[in-house]
Amino acid sequence: MAKQPMLKFVNLDRDMPAKRDAAKRTGDYHEIYAEFAAAKAAEQASRCSQCGVPFCQAHCPLHNNIPDWLRLTATGRLQEAYEISQSTNTFPEICGRICPQDRLCEGNCVIEQSGHGTVTIGAVEKYLTDTAWEQGWVKPASPAQDRPESIGIIGAGPGGLAAADALRRQGFGVTVYDRNDRAGGLLTYGIPGFKLEKDVVLRRVQQLVDAGVEMVNNCNVGVDIGFDTLREKHDAVLIATGVYKKRGLDAPGSGLSGIVQALDFLTTSNHLNFGDPVEAEALNAKGKKVVVIGGGDTAMDCVRTAIRQGAESVKCLYRRDRANMPGSMRETQNAEEEGVEFNWLRAPKAFTGEGQVTGVRVAKMRLGAPDASGRRAPEEIEDADYTEPADLVILALGFTPENLPELWATPELETTDWTTIKANHKIHATSLPGVYAVGDIVRGASLVVWAIKDGREAAASIADDLDARAQVAAQ
């Protein structure tokens, strides 16, 4: 009888790729996790229980066929494993690096629930796709036949690029318009290199270009080209702009110099790491006492970037406790290893200083009754304020949508009360004929994996619509 290649979780412990030493990794922006060797990836994949109801797959927004590609990895059939992974995920190597697996696939692993430790799904996914690139298995789209229709995509983030890939594979002409000088959106300029090295993103962009997708960078729709012009030029338009309007903090002293937005801080850091000329002194943490306000993944990116820039100290203030923070627990642990101090149940009340910020007036909090979302609402403890010294304060409070109908002079483009684009959540069609919308501009600030899902679904809807139009025209 052949030896059972799976179900080894009873005898094999969970094992992640080794982390680089914290003292060394804070000196650069390279990714912190080492690669799995082939034997280790196969070993860890073999821990999968191949359960009848794969909760990992059910809790993946893309419904990746995780058990099958784990089994193929465990038995050494890596190219087949990669092809199954790629069939449902446009960017598996990116999701393997930045998805919050602890809240999605790994967090719902059956053997995790039974106390054996989850399968390291994200690390195996990353290993698979990196191996595929090294072996030359990743090929640009090569449609059997080009079609005459063209699609314009506004935004070169994960949603727009996922749609571009799917549409080009079907032979459509695709042009992607983006306001930045490089494609990738937040993958390129929002996420630091120690989580996602930029060559990983740019090689995917180059693959799309090699497949025939046209990238138009430094193009701000509504300024450099009109939205109506794009609709006239293309047979369909997909809006995938993301949400970039930053949330501020209305508190005394909030206009002082040295109080900056998280995205400005991260974008500047990424430009510097590309070697771009940037005026960076106001956004440089070197030698400064840094306070980051927020508890999401963007806040984690900021605190870890500030450490790498050589900050004197880095503290993170969050109004709830550790168990209730929205950011990844894994990222919080990484930040603590690198020297970040977390101050839980703390909220800013005001900023001190004359012209330049010198401190944050902090209120101590406690958790009270649950709020409308079911989370326990933070309450201020009276007469417990103190001042936290700060030379640089970074606001990581999230993002809201820009008012696109106003910016694009298109009032007929319907939005919700939150100014997100109103779109059908199955086919992603908006109120305008031939115009679709995906990702954060519809959902609000969300995960990369959801944007990829939306982009792939919208591509299918656009193709169906254009097929129907072609049939009508042929009659």
Secondary structure as the mmCIF struct_conf table of DSSP 4:
data_model
#
loop_
_struct_conf.conf_type_id
_struct_conf.id
_struct_conf.beg_label_comp_id
_struct_conf.beg_label_asym_id
_struct_conf.beg_label_seq_id
_struct_conf.end_label_comp_id
_struct_conf.end_label_asym_id
_struct_conf.end_label_seq_id
HELX_LH_PP_P HELX_LH_PP_P1 ALA A 2 GLN A 4
BEND BEND1 MET A 6 MET A 6
HELX_RH_3T_P HELX_RH_3T_P1 LYS A 8 VAL A 10
TURN_TY1_P TURN_TY1_P1 ASN A 11 ASN A 11
BEND BEND2 LEU A 12 LEU A 12
HELX_LH_PP_P HELX_LH_PP_P2 MET A 16 ALA A 18
STRN STRN1 LYS A 19 LYS A 19
HELX_LH_PP_P HELX_LH_PP_P3 ARG A 20 ASP A 21
HELX_RH_AL_P HELX_RH_AL_P1 ALA A 22 ARG A 25
TURN_TY1_P TURN_TY1_P2 THR A 26 GLY A 27
BEND BEND3 ASP A 28 ASP A 28
BEND BEND4 HIS A 30 HIS A 30
BEND BEND5 ILE A 32 ILE A 32
STRN STRN2 TYR A 33 TYR A 33
HELX_LH_PP_P HELX_LH_PP_P4 ALA A 34 ALA A 37
HELX_RH_AL_P HELX_RH_AL_P2 ALA A 38 ALA A 45
TURN_TY1_P TURN_TY1_P3 SER A 46 ARG A 47
BEND BEND6 GLY A 52 VAL A 53
HELX_RH_AL_P HELX_RH_AL_P3 PHE A 55 ALA A 58
TURN_TY1_P TURN_TY1_P4 HIS A 59 HIS A 59
BEND BEND7 CYS A 60 CYS A 60
TURN_TY1_P TURN_TY1_P5 PRO A 61 LEU A 62
HELX_RH_AL_P HELX_RH_AL_P4 ILE A 66 ALA A 74
TURN_TY1_P TURN_TY1_P6 THR A 75 GLY A 76
HELX_RH_AL_P HELX_RH_AL_P5 LEU A 78 THR A 88
BEND BEND8 THR A 90 THR A 90
HELX_RH_AL_P HELX_RH_AL_P6 PRO A 92 ILE A 98
BEND BEND9 CYS A 99 CYS A 99
TURN_TY1_P TURN_TY1_P7 GLN A 101 CYS A 105
HELX_RH_3T_P HELX_RH_3T_P2 GLU A 106 ASN A 108
HELX_RH_AL_P HELX_RH_AL_P7 VAL A 110 GLN A 113
TURN_TY1_P TURN_TY1_P8 SER A 114 GLY A 115
BEND BEND10 HIS A 116 HIS A 116
HELX_RH_AL_P HELX_RH_AL_P8 ILE A 121 GLN A 135
TURN_TY1_P TURN_TY1_P9 GLY A 136 GLY A 136
BEND BEND11 ALA A 144 GLN A 145
BEND BEND12 PRO A 148 PRO A 148
STRN STRN3 SER A 150 ILE A 154
BEND BEND13 GLY A 157 GLY A 157
HELX_RH_AL_P HELX_RH_AL_P9 PRO A 158 ARG A 169
TURN_TY1_P TURN_TY1_P10 GLN A 170 GLY A 171
STRN STRN4 GLY A 173 TYR A 177
BEND BEND14 ARG A 179 ALA A 183
TURN_TY1_P TURN_TY1_P11 GLY A 185 GLY A 185
HELX_RH_AL_P HELX_RH_AL_P10 LEU A 186 TYR A 189
TURN_TY1_P TURN_TY1_P12 GLY A 190 GLY A 190
BEND BEND15 ILE A 191 ILE A 191
TURN_TY1_P TURN_TY1_P13 GLY A 193 LYS A 195
BEND BEND16 LEU A 196 LEU A 196
HELX_RH_AL_P HELX_RH_AL_P11 LYS A 198 ALA A 211
TURN_TY1_P TURN_TY1_P14 GLY A 212 GLY A 212
HELX_LH_PP_P HELX_LH_PP_P5 VAL A 213 VAL A 213
STRN STRN5 GLU A 214 VAL A 216
BEND BEND17 ASN A 218 ASN A 218
STRN STRN6 VAL A 221 VAL A 221
TURN_TY1_P TURN_TY1_P15 GLY A 222 ASP A 224
STRN STRN7 ILE A 225 ILE A 225
HELX_RH_AL_P HELX_RH_AL_P12 PHE A 227 LYS A 233
BEND BEND18 HIS A 234 ASP A 235
STRN STRN8 ALA A 236 ILE A 239
STRN STRN9 LYS A 245 LYS A 246
HELX_LH_PP_P HELX_LH_PP_P6 ARG A 247 ARG A 247
BEND BEND19 ALA A 251 ALA A 251
TURN_TY1_P TURN_TY1_P16 PRO A 252 GLY A 255
BEND BEND20 LEU A 256 LEU A 256
STRN STRN10 SER A 257 SER A 257
TURN_TY1_P TURN_TY1_P17 GLY A 258 GLY A 258
STRN STRN11 ILE A 259 GLN A 261
HELX_RH_AL_P HELX_RH_AL_P13 ALA A 262 PHE A 274
TURN_TY1_P TURN_TY1_P18 GLY A 275 GLY A 275
HELX_RH_3T_P HELX_RH_3T_P3 GLU A 281 LEU A 283
TURN_TY1_P TURN_TY1_P19 LYS A 286 GLY A 287
BEND BEND21 LYS A 288 LYS A 288
STRN STRN12 LYS A 289 ILE A 293
BEND BEND22 GLY A 296 GLY A 296
HELX_RH_AL_P HELX_RH_AL_P14 ASP A 297 ARG A 308
TURN_TY1_P TURN_TY1_P20 GLN A 309 GLY A 310
BEND BEND23 GLU A 312 GLU A 312
STRN STRN13 SER A 313 TYR A 318
BEND BEND24 ARG A 319 ARG A 320
HELX_RH_3T_P HELX_RH_3T_P4 ARG A 322 ASN A 324
BEND BEND25 PRO A 326 GLY A 327
HELX_RH_AL_P HELX_RH_AL_P15 MET A 329 GLU A 337
TURN_TY1_P TURN_TY1_P21 GLU A 338 GLY A 339
STRN STRN14 GLU A 341 TRP A 344
BEND BEND26 LEU A 345 LEU A 345
STRN STRN15 ARG A 346 GLY A 353
BEND BEND27 GLU A 354 GLY A 355
STRN STRN16 GLN A 356 GLN A 356
STRN STRN17 VAL A 357 PRO A 370
TURN_TY1_P TURN_TY1_P22 ALA A 372 SER A 373
BEND BEND28 GLY A 374 ARG A 375
STRN STRN18 ARG A 376 GLU A 380
HELX_LH_PP_P HELX_LH_PP_P7 ILE A 381 ILE A 381
TURN_TY1_P TURN_TY1_P23 GLU A 382 ASP A 383
STRN STRN19 TYR A 386 PRO A 389
BEND BEND29 ASP A 391 ASP A 391
STRN STRN20 LEU A 392 LEU A 395
STRN STRN21 PHE A 399 THR A 400
HELX_RH_AL_P HELX_RH_AL_P16 LEU A 404 LEU A 407
TURN_TY1_P TURN_TY1_P24 TRP A 408 ALA A 409
TURN_TY1_P TURN_TY1_P25 PRO A 411 GLU A 412
BEND BEND30 LEU A 413 LEU A 413
STRN STRN22 THR A 415 THR A 415
TURN_TY1_P TURN_TY1_P26 ASP A 417 TRP A 418
BEND BEND31 THR A 419 THR A 419
STRN STRN23 ILE A 421 ILE A 421
TURN_TY1_P TURN_TY1_P27 HIS A 425 ILE A 427
STRN STRN24 ALA A 429 ALA A 429
BEND BEND32 SER A 431 LEU A 432
TURN_TY1_P TURN_TY1_P28 PRO A 433 GLY A 434
STRN STRN25 VAL A 435 ALA A 437
TURN_TY1_P TURN_TY1_P29 GLY A 439 GLY A 439
HELX_RH_AL_P HELX_RH_AL_P17 ASP A 440 ARG A 443
BEND BEND33 ALA A 445 ALA A 445
HELX_RH_AL_P HELX_RH_AL_P18 VAL A 448 ALA A 474
#
